[in-house]
Amino acid sequence: MKNEKVIEYEKLYKAVPPLARLSTDLKVDSEQFDAEDVVAQTGRYVFAPVLNSFVLYLLEDAINKGVKTLFFLARDAYFYYVIAERYVKQFNLNIQCKYLYVSRLSLRVPLYHMDINQALSYITLSGVDVTPAKVINRSGLPEEDKSQFITKIAKYLNIKEDEQIPRNRLGEVKSLLSDDKDFCQLLINKSKEEFSCALKYLEESGFGANEKIAIVDSGWVGSIQKSLGEFRKYLGQADELEGYYYGLYEIPDKAEEKYYHSFLFGPRSKLKNKVQFNNCLFECIFSAPHGMTLRYMKDEKVTPVLSTITQGQIDYLNKIETIVDRYLDQLFTSCSSFEEACGLFGNPTSRKAIENVLFSFMAKPSYEEAKAFGRMHFSDDVIDYNNAVLANNLSEKDLNENHFVRRVFIELKGMIFGKRHVVNISGWYEGSVMLYSKPSHIKYHLWAYKHYKYYLQYCKRKRWIRKREI
């Protein structure tokens, strides 16, 4: 018997019968899971269509622009790469796809010595749970050098080393580190050590080739494109690097917008898509069955050094890959050309249907979906921490403090009186509501939080546009 969520997804696809059939007719029974598995159901109705719609868009656009090689960035672009490779082989497309082992950490640390002010901005960037220890971990310093600076930050703020730093005080932390000559010198020395290895890895990967290239990533702020652009210049290529992203809330200061191509929303887009979307959930769902790139090591060739991940994560991601592969098998039997596939997914009706299905999953999940995906490992930091889940266990008090009126009141009170109050937040608030709220409060929590997200995204967009126009 179909559950309510599947019935809802099928209604949303009703306007595009060929697209609907790809999901409803997909056979996903295997030794790993059965057709009633929540991951299997969500995978065939939500994940596979979302991934294919984006990959077809970027392949078509890149080919039309004369891009010769697309570099898919680990780990967020892993599934894009897997799917793109199949399209290239199936339809003999005139473009090359490569998978690049990089991360914000592995690229930022080698470049820190080029711009200390920018380095300190990255190190003290806000996030879901930024602590003194996490701030210093972002520096890339050796373990033996970290403790003195962690202690210094904690003592200055009068908090514990693993306690969350109020967002409005991260600027003070930046100033504190900026004035510390020992910290800045250690940061510069470590950065210079890592630079040659990172540059050599990119060179060996073909990133310095004299041809038109572009990168592919999930997005959000596009900072990796700026880092990779710097490396490409060191490899002798003066052209501007282009990037394709599922969504962008903003792009780096002084970067030209024409080189940043976003699919679902961009920095100047209307708020609705940004409010219904959840980038933390997106990153958890679409990752790679390997750890994040920490740095690079020289041997006969330069190789990436990766962090470890749990077997549970690997098993989940293998499930998704199985669903994606079978979805593509079925798609290739119904579409005889690349153009036909692009037409199926790229028309306005199909795009709207896929978006609505994605937003239904993200902003109004079922309890079963929240349980299956909300307990996944999550870290929004440049370093992958294993001690947090996507949908945090929030009390009714915590849930209420994330509402629009209450959250704005807390922020204003902090600014006016300097009174510190840390709001417990969740990477997927809507998932936390479904899992931990009183049933009678669910609709109200979702409604109130939606209004806070409108306020938050409006302020972000306004602030970003104002900075661009100065």
C-alpha positions, 0 to 999 in steps of 0.5 A, a space after each residue: 500500500 502506498 504511503 501518503 508521501 508517495 501519493 503526494 509525490 505522484 500527484 506532483 508529477 501528474 502534469 508530466 506523465 513521462 517523468 512520472 513513469 520514470 519514478 513510479 515504474 522504477 524497480 528498486 528491490 535488491 539485497 540492500 533494500 526493498 521497494 518499501 524502504 524510505 530511502 528507496 522511495 525518496 530516492 526514486 521520487 526525489 533524489 534521482 529526478 533532482 540530480 538528473 535535472 541539474 546534470 542535464 542543465 549543466 552538460 547542455 550549457 557547458 557544451 554550448 559554451 565550448 567547455 572541454 573539461 568539467 571538474 566535479 569537486 569532491 564530495 558534493 559533486 560525486 553524484 553529479 560526476 557519476 551521472 554526467 559520465 554515464 550521459 557522456 558515454 551513452 550519447 558520445 558527448 563532446 566533453 570530458 568529466 574529471 573528479 577532483 579531490 578537494 575541499 575548502 580546507 585543502 584549498 584554503 590552508 595553502 592560500 592563507 599566506 597570500 591574504 592573512 585578512 581573508 584567511 582570518 575571515 575564513 577561520 572565524 566564519 559563522 556556522 551551526 556550532 562554532 567553538 574555539 576548538 573548531 576555529 583553530 582547527 580551521 587554521 590547519 596548524 599542527 596539533 601541538 600548536 593548537 591548544 594555546 590559541 584555543 585556550 586564549 579564545 575561550 579565556 577571552 570569551 569566558 566560555 569553555 573550549 568546546 562551547 558555542 561562540 555567539 555569532 555576534 562575537 566572532 568578529 572579536 575572535 578575528 581581531 584577537 587572532 589578527 593581533 597575535 603575531 605568533 599565531 599569524 606567523 605559524 599560520 603563514 609557515 604552515 600555509 607555505 608548506 602546504 601550497 606546493 603539494 596542492 599546486 602539484 596535485 592540481 597540475 597532475 589532475 590537468 587543472 592547468 590545461 590550456 583549454 576552457 574548463 569549468 568546475 561543478 559543485 553544490 554551491 551556497 557561497 562559491 568560495 572554492 571557485 575563487 580558491 581554484 581560480 587562484 591556483 589556475 593562475 599559478 598554473 599559467 592560465 589567465 582566463 576566468 574560471 567558471 562554475 556550475 552550482 545547484 544553488 548560490 546564496 552569494 558569491 565572493 567579494 569582487 567576483 564577477 557574477 557572469 562566471 557563477 552559474 546557478 540552477 535553482 537559485 542565485 544571489 539575486 533570486 526571489 526568496 521562495 526557493 531559498 526558504 523552502 530549500 535546505 542546503 544542510 540536508 542537500 549536502 547530507 543526502 548527496 555526498 561521496 562514499 569516501 572521506 573529505 580531502 584534508 591535504 595532499 601528500 607527495 609520493 611518486 604522484 601527489 595523492 589526497 589524504 582523506 578523512 575516515 567515514 562510517 560504514 553506515 554512511 558508505 552503505 547509505 550512499 551505495 543505496 543512493 548510487 544503486 537507485 541512480 544507476 537504475 533510474 538512468 538505465 530506465 531513462 536511457 531506454 525511453 530517451 534515444 538522444 541527449 536532446 530528448 533527455 534535456 527536453 524531458 527534464 528541462 521544460 518549465 513544467 518538469 522543472 516545476 514538478 521536480 522543485 515542488 517534490 524536492 521542497 515537499 521533502 525538505 520543508 514538509 517531511 513525513 515522520 518516516 523521512 525525518 527519521 531516516 534522514 534526520 539522524 544522518 551524520 552532519 557537519 557544516 564546518 570545513 572539517 568533518 566532525 562526527 559528533 553531530 546529526 542533521 536534525 538535532 534533538 530540540 526541546 519545545 523551548 529550543 523549537 520556539 526560540 527558532 521562530 521569527 518573533 522570538 529569534 529576532 527578539 533574542 538577537 536585538 536583546 543581545 545587540 542592545 544589552 550585550 546579553 549572551 544567549 545561544 539558540 540551539 539550532 538544527 541543520 534540518 529544523 523541519 526534520 527536528 520538528 517532525 521528530 521531537 515536537 508535540 504533534 499538536 504543535 507541528 504545523 505552528 512550528 513549521 509556519 513560524 520557522 518559515 517566516 524566520 527563514 524569509 526574514 533571514 534570507 531577505 537580510 542576507 540578500 539585501 546585505 550581499 547586494 548592498 556590499 556589491 553596490 558599494 
